[in-house]
Amino acid sequence: MITRRGRRTLRGEISWRGVGLHSGKMSAVKVMPAEAGEGIMFSFGSRRCGIREASADGTRRCTSLSFPGGISLCTVEHLLAAIIGTGLDDIIIEPDGDEFPILDGSALPFASDMVERGFEESDVPRGTPSIVSCVCVEDGASSATAVPSDELRITYIIDYPGTAIGTELKDVVMTEESFLNEIAPARTFCLESEVKSLRESGLARGGTLDNALIIGDDGPIGSGYRVEKECAAHKITDLLGDMALAGFTANAHYICVRAGHSLHSRLVRRVARGALNNSGR
């Protein structure tokens, strides 16, 4: 993904404030530089936890993290995707609330602010682990697979038969440039027919046309698509965010078919448990 050698952090802190997609409540989150080798850290007052200390749940249309001591955070995937997509290795995340703000529904506001703030690279070698054997997890007709590759490539297929989304395939070799241009602008999405049931289930209470892509019978409601195959592109955003749960990014060709957060998390756990070479871990 990134050919540079040194580990990367931010030049300064950044904060965002906005409504939570599912809670509908105002929340905020801050990111700050970290020392080389710290990895992705979460700060809760005087306590810090590494991302690998968290357990993930992807069953409620987002990724939720539970940390030791009963601390929970939800809808973390867009910020985490921006961290992975911009090549950050070491970062401290300080939440204010139990859900990250949704902003415009994409990873782009997070990523753009990070690029504008700038990065610092240390003399500590970054290393880039690669998987050495194929890993696959399945759930019925859905699957998520990682195949050995010297680069980070993602192929994502979604299928919504009988809807305006239909079948989409998005294939991208992930670089900072391709992330910013092709993936980060893609918004979280749902079908118009799903909105009522989502809210009855206690979800999407903060969702609006300003922070989500709503697909009606004839296509997007309110505005057009931002990028080609935006729905599949946003699934890649979700996958990148979930890949952060391993604490590192492994080169591989990731192939997902009708997958989602739960399968992403299962695949990441399998990869992190040992289908890797020893570089950069």
BALOBA-1460 file (C-alpha; in Angstrom, 3 decimals):
// residues 281
<rec num="1" residu="m" x="0.000" y="0.000" z="0.000"/>
<rec num="2" residu="i" x="2.675" y="2.506" z="1.075"/>
<rec num="3" residu="t" x="6.302" y="2.172" z="-0.057"/>
<rec num="4" residu="r" x="7.785" y="4.559" z="2.521"/>
<rec num="5" residu="r" x="9.828" y="3.079" z="5.349"/>
<rec num="6" residu="g" x="9.171" y="5.193" z="8.459"/>
<rec num="7" residu="r" x="6.140" y="4.939" z="10.700"/>
<rec num="8" residu="r" x="3.685" y="7.823" z="10.241"/>
<rec num="9" residu="t" x="1.747" y="9.979" z="12.677"/>
<rec num="10" residu="l" x="-0.027" y="13.342" z="12.485"/>
<rec num="11" residu="r" x="1.707" y="16.711" z="12.828"/>
<rec num="12" residu="g" x="-0.938" y="17.957" z="15.267"/>
<rec num="13" residu="e" x="-4.315" y="17.216" z="16.751"/>
<rec num="14" residu="i" x="-7.667" y="17.415" z="14.948"/>
<rec num="15" residu="s" x="-11.187" y="17.282" z="16.356"/>
<rec num="16" residu="w" x="-14.627" y="16.779" z="14.843"/>
<rec num="17" residu="r" x="-18.082" y="17.293" z="16.281"/>
<rec num="18" residu="g" x="-21.444" y="16.242" z="14.901"/>
<rec num="19" residu="v" x="-24.450" y="13.993" z="15.242"/>
<rec num="20" residu="g" x="-24.139" y="10.243" z="15.667"/>
<rec num="21" residu="l" x="-25.770" y="8.300" z="12.828"/>
<rec num="22" residu="h" x="-27.573" y="5.775" z="14.986"/>
<rec num="23" residu="s" x="-28.013" y="7.545" z="18.339"/>
<rec num="24" residu="g" x="-28.964" y="10.910" z="16.875"/>
<rec num="25" residu="k" x="-26.972" y="12.523" z="19.704"/>
<rec num="26" residu="m" x="-24.180" y="15.081" z="19.386"/>
<rec num="27" residu="s" x="-20.715" y="13.690" z="19.944"/>
<rec num="28" residu="a" x="-17.095" y="14.548" z="19.259"/>
<rec num="29" residu="v" x="-13.790" y="12.825" z="18.647"/>
<rec num="30" residu="k" x="-10.220" y="14.051" z="18.664"/>
<rec num="31" residu="v" x="-7.097" y="12.495" z="17.141"/>
<rec num="32" residu="m" x="-3.574" y="13.302" z="18.288"/>
<rec num="33" residu="p" x="-0.014" y="12.353" z="17.362"/>
<rec num="34" residu="a" x="1.454" y="9.248" z="18.996"/>
<rec num="35" residu="e" x="4.995" y="8.032" z="19.502"/>
<rec num="36" residu="a" x="6.439" y="5.723" z="16.868"/>
<rec num="37" residu="g" x="5.425" y="2.148" z="17.586"/>
<rec num="38" residu="e" x="2.371" y="2.948" z="19.718"/>
<rec num="39" residu="g" x="-0.068" y="1.968" z="17.002"/>
<rec num="40" residu="i" x="-3.747" y="2.948" z="17.127"/>
<rec num="41" residu="m" x="-4.593" y="3.931" z="20.693"/>
<rec num="42" residu="f" x="-7.808" y="5.072" z="22.390"/>
<rec num="43" residu="s" x="-7.670" y="7.551" z="25.254"/>
<rec num="44" residu="f" x="-10.356" y="7.505" z="27.948"/>
<rec num="45" residu="g" x="-9.344" y="10.134" z="30.463"/>
<rec num="46" residu="s" x="-6.208" y="8.875" z="32.222"/>
<rec num="47" residu="r" x="-6.505" y="5.440" z="30.637"/>
<rec num="48" residu="r" x="-5.275" y="4.290" z="27.231"/>
<rec num="49" residu="c" x="-6.163" y="1.114" z="25.367"/>
<rec num="50" residu="g" x="-4.731" y="-0.310" z="22.167"/>
<rec num="51" residu="i" x="-7.181" y="-1.152" z="19.428"/>
<rec num="52" residu="r" x="-6.351" y="-4.844" z="19.730"/>
<rec num="53" residu="e" x="-7.671" y="-4.787" z="23.296"/>
<rec num="54" residu="a" x="-11.176" y="-4.104" z="21.962"/>
<rec num="55" residu="s" x="-13.705" y="-6.711" z="20.906"/>
<rec num="56" residu="a" x="-15.758" y="-5.822" z="17.832"/>
<rec num="57" residu="d" x="-19.430" y="-6.274" z="17.041"/>
<rec num="58" residu="g" x="-20.682" y="-5.663" z="13.511"/>
<rec num="59" residu="t" x="-24.247" y="-6.897" z="13.794"/>
<rec num="60" residu="r" x="-26.080" y="-3.535" z="13.948"/>
<rec num="61" residu="r" x="-25.180" y="-1.776" z="10.697"/>
<rec num="62" residu="c" x="-21.909" y="-0.402" z="12.083"/>
<rec num="63" residu="t" x="-18.782" y="-1.491" z="13.913"/>
<rec num="64" residu="s" x="-18.979" y="-1.221" z="17.697"/>
<rec num="65" residu="l" x="-15.977" y="-1.643" z="19.966"/>
<rec num="66" residu="s" x="-16.042" y="-2.830" z="23.569"/>
<rec num="67" residu="f" x="-12.992" y="-2.172" z="25.727"/>
<rec num="68" residu="p" x="-12.033" y="-3.674" z="29.089"/>
<rec num="69" residu="g" x="-13.881" y="-1.931" z="31.884"/>
<rec num="70" residu="g" x="-17.196" y="-1.673" z="30.046"/>
<rec num="71" residu="i" x="-16.373" y="1.193" z="27.670"/>
<rec num="72" residu="s" x="-18.179" y="0.974" z="24.313"/>
<rec num="73" residu="l" x="-17.976" y="2.997" z="21.104"/>
<rec num="74" residu="c" x="-19.987" y="2.620" z="17.931"/>
<rec num="75" residu="t" x="-19.763" y="3.736" z="14.295"/>
<rec num="76" residu="v" x="-15.989" y="3.860" z="14.468"/>
<rec num="77" residu="e" x="-15.337" y="2.506" z="10.976"/>
<rec num="78" residu="h" x="-15.191" y="5.734" z="8.938"/>
<rec num="79" residu="l" x="-12.528" y="7.360" z="11.107"/>
<rec num="80" residu="l" x="-10.570" y="4.104" z="11.249"/>
<rec num="81" residu="a" x="-10.799" y="3.819" z="7.455"/>
<rec num="82" residu="a" x="-9.350" y="7.324" z="7.125"/>
<rec num="83" residu="i" x="-6.482" y="6.309" z="9.401"/>
<rec num="84" residu="i" x="-5.729" y="3.229" z="7.290"/>
<rec num="85" residu="g" x="-6.350" y="4.991" z="3.973"/>
<rec num="86" residu="t" x="-3.945" y="7.838" z="4.705"/>
<rec num="87" residu="g" x="-1.274" y="5.442" z="5.929"/>
<rec num="88" residu="l" x="-1.205" y="6.479" z="9.596"/>
<rec num="89" residu="d" x="0.528" y="3.974" z="11.857"/>
<rec num="90" residu="d" x="0.565" y="5.702" z="15.241"/>
<rec num="91" residu="i" x="-2.373" y="7.772" z="16.465"/>
<rec num="92" residu="i" x="-4.298" y="8.507" z="19.662"/>
<rec num="93" residu="i" x="-8.101" y="8.671" z="19.401"/>
<rec num="94" residu="e" x="-9.970" y="10.496" z="22.167"/>
<rec num="95" residu="p" x="-13.773" y="10.129" z="21.966"/>
<rec num="96" residu="d" x="-16.321" y="12.385" z="23.670"/>
<rec num="97" residu="g" x="-19.479" y="10.298" z="23.605"/>
<rec num="98" residu="d" x="-20.256" y="6.692" z="22.784"/>
<rec num="99" residu="e" x="-20.649" y="7.126" z="19.011"/>
<rec num="100" residu="f" x="-18.358" y="8.869" z="16.548"/>
<rec num="101" residu="p" x="-19.944" y="11.729" z="14.568"/>
<rec num="102" residu="i" x="-21.135" y="10.685" z="11.125"/>
<rec num="103" residu="l" x="-20.285" y="14.052" z="9.478"/>
<rec num="104" residu="d" x="-21.276" y="13.703" z="5.795"/>
<rec num="105" residu="g" x="-21.577" y="9.910" z="5.935"/>
<rec num="106" residu="s" x="-18.196" y="9.208" z="4.369"/>
<rec num="107" residu="a" x="-14.560" y="8.939" z="5.426"/>
<rec num="108" residu="l" x="-13.608" y="11.994" z="3.382"/>
<rec num="109" residu="p" x="-13.975" y="14.742" z="6.044"/>
<rec num="110" residu="f" x="-11.727" y="12.769" z="8.390"/>
<rec num="111" residu="a" x="-9.167" y="11.952" z="5.702"/>
<rec num="112" residu="s" x="-9.106" y="15.445" z="4.165"/>
<rec num="113" residu="d" x="-8.462" y="17.079" z="7.529"/>
<rec num="114" residu="m" x="-5.651" y="14.609" z="8.211"/>
<rec num="115" residu="v" x="-3.996" y="15.378" z="4.890"/>
<rec num="116" residu="e" x="-4.365" y="19.121" z="5.518"/>
<rec num="117" residu="r" x="-2.848" y="18.812" z="9.004"/>
<rec num="118" residu="g" x="0.082" y="16.886" z="7.589"/>
<rec num="119" residu="f" x="2.123" y="13.874" z="8.598"/>
<rec num="120" residu="e" x="5.416" y="13.167" z="10.286"/>
<rec num="121" residu="e" x="7.466" y="10.076" z="9.555"/>
<rec num="122" residu="s" x="9.881" y="8.622" z="12.080"/>
<rec num="123" residu="d" x="13.083" y="6.675" z="11.629"/>
<rec num="124" residu="v" x="11.355" y="3.613" z="13.070"/>
<rec num="125" residu="p" x="10.819" y="1.107" z="10.230"/>
<rec num="126" residu="r" x="7.197" y="0.667" z="9.291"/>
<rec num="127" residu="g" x="7.266" y="-2.859" z="7.928"/>
<rec num="128" residu="t" x="4.400" y="-4.229" z="5.875"/>
<rec num="129" residu="p" x="3.219" y="-7.733" z="6.753"/>
<rec num="130" residu="s" x="1.739" y="-9.880" z="3.996"/>
<rec num="131" residu="i" x="-0.398" y="-12.963" z="4.316"/>
<rec num="132" residu="v" x="1.221" y="-16.217" z="3.251"/>
<rec num="133" residu="s" x="-1.857" y="-18.411" z="2.838"/>
<rec num="134" residu="c" x="-5.437" y="-17.930" z="1.701"/>
<rec num="135" residu="v" x="-7.993" y="-17.160" z="4.415"/>
<rec num="136" residu="c" x="-11.752" y="-17.320" z="3.858"/>
<rec num="137" residu="v" x="-14.805" y="-16.877" z="6.065"/>
<rec num="138" residu="e" x="-18.350" y="-17.521" z="4.909"/>
<rec num="139" residu="d" x="-21.930" y="-17.038" z="6.015"/>
<rec num="140" residu="g" x="-24.377" y="-18.571" z="3.559"/>
<rec num="141" residu="a" x="-23.969" y="-16.804" z="0.218"/>
<rec num="142" residu="s" x="-21.693" y="-14.165" z="1.760"/>
<rec num="143" residu="s" x="-17.929" y="-14.475" z="1.959"/>
<rec num="144" residu="a" x="-14.763" y="-12.547" z="2.753"/>
<rec num="145" residu="t" x="-11.425" y="-13.837" z="1.511"/>
<rec num="146" residu="a" x="-7.793" y="-12.730" z="1.734"/>
<rec num="147" residu="v" x="-5.399" y="-14.061" z="-0.915"/>
<rec num="148" residu="p" x="-1.596" y="-13.574" z="-0.838"/>
<rec num="149" residu="s" x="-0.489" y="-10.488" z="-2.760"/>
<rec num="150" residu="d" x="2.430" y="-8.062" z="-2.733"/>
<rec num="151" residu="e" x="0.001" y="-5.129" z="-2.725"/>
<rec num="152" residu="l" x="-3.184" y="-4.132" z="-0.948"/>
<rec num="153" residu="r" x="-5.999" y="-4.753" z="-3.389"/>
<rec num="154" residu="i" x="-9.720" y="-4.939" z="-2.641"/>
<rec num="155" residu="t" x="-12.442" y="-6.412" z="-4.817"/>
<rec num="156" residu="y" x="-15.937" y="-5.924" z="-3.413"/>
<rec num="157" residu="i" x="-19.179" y="-7.271" z="-4.855"/>
<rec num="158" residu="i" x="-22.585" y="-6.261" z="-3.507"/>
<rec num="159" residu="d" x="-25.936" y="-7.541" z="-4.688"/>
<rec num="160" residu="y" x="-29.318" y="-5.937" z="-4.008"/>
<rec num="161" residu="p" x="-31.617" y="-7.724" z="-6.477"/>
<rec num="162" residu="g" x="-34.803" y="-5.936" z="-7.442"/>
<rec num="163" residu="t" x="-33.510" y="-2.529" z="-6.314"/>
<rec num="164" residu="a" x="-31.900" y="0.459" z="-8.004"/>
<rec num="165" residu="i" x="-28.541" y="-0.627" z="-6.541"/>
<rec num="166" residu="g" x="-28.565" y="-4.012" z="-8.235"/>
<rec num="167" residu="t" x="-25.146" y="-5.684" z="-8.462"/>
<rec num="168" residu="e" x="-21.986" y="-3.603" z="-8.155"/>
<rec num="169" residu="l" x="-18.336" y="-4.642" z="-8.366"/>
<rec num="170" residu="k" x="-15.585" y="-2.283" z="-7.236"/>
<rec num="171" residu="d" x="-11.939" y="-3.242" z="-7.651"/>
<rec num="172" residu="v" x="-9.118" y="-1.002" z="-6.466"/>
<rec num="173" residu="v" x="-5.422" y="-1.237" z="-5.694"/>
<rec num="174" residu="m" x="-5.279" y="0.728" z="-2.487"/>
<rec num="175" residu="t" x="-2.945" y="3.706" z="-2.335"/>
<rec num="176" residu="e" x="-3.379" y="6.993" z="-0.540"/>
<rec num="177" residu="e" x="-4.407" y="8.560" z="-3.848"/>
<rec num="178" residu="s" x="-6.949" y="5.889" z="-4.805"/>
<rec num="179" residu="f" x="-8.394" y="5.984" z="-1.299"/>
<rec num="180" residu="l" x="-8.896" y="9.751" z="-1.338"/>
<rec num="181" residu="n" x="-10.316" y="9.859" z="-4.867"/>
<rec num="182" residu="e" x="-12.285" y="6.637" z="-5.270"/>
<rec num="183" residu="i" x="-13.200" y="5.359" z="-1.813"/>
<rec num="184" residu="a" x="-13.245" y="8.051" z="0.888"/>
<rec num="185" residu="p" x="-16.025" y="10.170" z="-0.741"/>
<rec num="186" residu="a" x="-18.480" y="7.234" z="-0.770"/>
<rec num="187" residu="r" x="-21.294" y="7.674" z="1.741"/>
<rec num="188" residu="t" x="-23.014" y="5.191" z="3.998"/>
<rec num="189" residu="f" x="-26.180" y="4.051" z="2.244"/>
<rec num="190" residu="c" x="-29.479" y="2.295" z="2.673"/>
<rec num="191" residu="l" x="-32.637" y="1.673" z="0.711"/>
<rec num="192" residu="e" x="-35.536" y="4.064" z="1.238"/>
<rec num="193" residu="s" x="-37.658" y="1.026" z="2.068"/>
<rec num="194" residu="e" x="-35.328" y="0.221" z="5.010"/>
<rec num="195" residu="v" x="-35.495" y="3.581" z="6.769"/>
<rec num="196" residu="k" x="-38.659" y="2.960" z="8.799"/>
<rec num="197" residu="s" x="-37.557" y="-0.455" z="10.047"/>
<rec num="198" residu="l" x="-34.093" y="0.821" z="10.926"/>
<rec num="199" residu="r" x="-35.534" y="3.579" z="13.089"/>
<rec num="200" residu="e" x="-37.995" y="1.195" z="14.708"/>
<rec num="201" residu="s" x="-34.966" y="-0.919" z="15.636"/>
<rec num="202" residu="g" x="-33.296" y="2.072" z="17.294"/>
<rec num="203" residu="l" x="-30.912" y="2.731" z="14.408"/>
<rec num="204" residu="a" x="-30.349" y="5.622" z="11.961"/>
<rec num="205" residu="r" x="-31.955" y="8.166" z="14.320"/>
<rec num="206" residu="g" x="-29.435" y="10.754" z="13.195"/>
<rec num="207" residu="g" x="-29.593" y="9.845" z="9.525"/>
<rec num="208" residu="t" x="-30.563" y="12.506" z="6.975"/>
<rec num="209" residu="l" x="-30.012" y="13.168" z="3.297"/>
<rec num="210" residu="d" x="-27.038" y="15.287" z="4.378"/>
<rec num="211" residu="n" x="-25.169" y="12.352" z="5.908"/>
<rec num="212" residu="a" x="-26.395" y="9.260" z="4.062"/>
<rec num="213" residu="l" x="-27.049" y="8.048" z="0.544"/>
<rec num="214" residu="i" x="-30.679" y="6.966" z="0.382"/>
<rec num="215" residu="i" x="-31.617" y="4.834" z="-2.606"/>
<rec num="216" residu="g" x="-35.206" y="4.978" z="-3.811"/>
<rec num="217" residu="d" x="-36.920" y="2.966" z="-6.532"/>
<rec num="218" residu="d" x="-35.326" y="5.082" z="-9.253"/>
<rec num="219" residu="g" x="-31.928" y="5.734" z="-7.677"/>
<rec num="220" residu="p" x="-30.450" y="8.226" z="-5.181"/>
<rec num="221" residu="i" x="-32.846" y="10.614" z="-3.464"/>
<rec num="222" residu="g" x="-31.834" y="14.254" z="-3.199"/>
<rec num="223" residu="s" x="-28.481" y="14.061" z="-4.955"/>
<rec num="224" residu="g" x="-26.573" y="11.908" z="-7.396"/>
<rec num="225" residu="y" x="-23.689" y="9.568" z="-6.828"/>
<rec num="226" residu="r" x="-20.336" y="11.032" z="-5.790"/>
<rec num="227" residu="v" x="-18.140" y="8.281" z="-7.203"/>
<rec num="228" residu="e" x="-18.606" y="5.379" z="-9.564"/>
<rec num="229" residu="k" x="-20.327" y="2.429" z="-7.871"/>
<rec num="230" residu="e" x="-20.613" y="4.418" z="-4.669"/>
<rec num="231" residu="c" x="-22.377" y="1.727" z="-2.661"/>
<rec num="232" residu="a" x="-19.661" y="-0.863" z="-3.310"/>
<rec num="233" residu="a" x="-17.026" y="1.823" z="-2.713"/>
<rec num="234" residu="h" x="-18.501" y="2.545" z="0.705"/>
<rec num="235" residu="k" x="-18.329" y="-1.141" z="1.548"/>
<rec num="236" residu="i" x="-14.588" y="-0.868" z="0.892"/>
<rec num="237" residu="t" x="-14.502" y="2.032" z="3.364"/>
<rec num="238" residu="d" x="-16.176" y="-0.229" z="5.911"/>
<rec num="239" residu="l" x="-13.697" y="-3.025" z="5.217"/>
<rec num="240" residu="l" x="-10.695" y="-0.710" z="5.626"/>
<rec num="241" residu="g" x="-12.060" y="0.526" z="8.933"/>
<rec num="242" residu="d" x="-12.584" y="-3.023" z="10.134"/>
<rec num="243" residu="m" x="-9.080" y="-4.000" z="8.995"/>
<rec num="244" residu="a" x="-7.732" y="-1.522" z="11.549"/>
<rec num="245" residu="l" x="-8.922" y="-3.896" z="14.284"/>
<rec num="246" residu="a" x="-5.846" y="-6.056" z="13.661"/>
<rec num="247" residu="g" x="-3.583" y="-3.188" z="14.714"/>
<rec num="248" residu="f" x="-1.735" y="-3.320" z="11.398"/>
<rec num="249" residu="t" x="-2.527" y="-3.487" z="7.676"/>
<rec num="250" residu="a" x="-1.500" y="-6.664" z="5.896"/>
<rec num="251" residu="n" x="-0.916" y="-6.708" z="2.163"/>
<rec num="252" residu="a" x="-3.308" y="-9.107" z="0.462"/>
<rec num="253" residu="h" x="-5.985" y="-9.243" z="-2.190"/>
<rec num="254" residu="y" x="-9.215" y="-8.988" z="-0.207"/>
<rec num="255" residu="i" x="-12.269" y="-10.313" z="-2.036"/>
<rec num="256" residu="c" x="-15.671" y="-9.743" z="-0.440"/>
<rec num="257" residu="v" x="-19.000" y="-10.943" z="-1.792"/>
<rec num="258" residu="r" x="-22.211" y="-9.694" z="-0.127"/>
<rec num="259" residu="a" x="-20.225" y="-9.228" z="3.066"/>
<rec num="260" residu="g" x="-20.506" y="-6.756" z="5.933"/>
<rec num="261" residu="h" x="-18.982" y="-5.752" z="9.254"/>
<rec num="262" residu="s" x="-19.400" y="-9.147" z="10.925"/>
<rec num="263" residu="l" x="-17.619" y="-11.039" z="8.159"/>
<rec num="264" residu="h" x="-14.967" y="-8.331" z="7.911"/>
<rec num="265" residu="s" x="-14.211" y="-8.705" z="11.623"/>
<rec num="266" residu="r" x="-14.051" y="-12.489" z="11.394"/>
<rec num="267" residu="l" x="-11.629" y="-12.278" z="8.474"/>
<rec num="268" residu="v" x="-9.423" y="-9.728" z="10.249"/>
<rec num="269" residu="r" x="-9.250" y="-11.922" z="13.344"/>
<rec num="270" residu="r" x="-8.225" y="-14.919" z="11.243"/>
<rec num="271" residu="v" x="-5.523" y="-12.912" z="9.467"/>
<rec num="272" residu="a" x="-4.231" y="-11.469" z="12.743"/>
<rec num="273" residu="r" x="-4.021" y="-14.948" z="14.292"/>
<rec num="274" residu="g" x="-1.287" y="-16.067" z="11.983"/>
<rec num="275" residu="a" x="-1.718" y="-16.189" z="8.195"/>
<rec num="276" residu="l" x="1.182" y="-13.710" z="7.975"/>
<rec num="277" residu="n" x="4.866" y="-13.414" z="7.390"/>
<rec num="278" residu="n" x="6.790" y="-11.836" z="10.252"/>
<rec num="279" residu="s" x="7.498" y="-8.453" z="8.650"/>
<rec num="280" residu="g" x="6.176" y="-5.402" z="10.484"/>
<rec num="281" residu="r" x="4.213" y="-7.132" z="13.233"/>
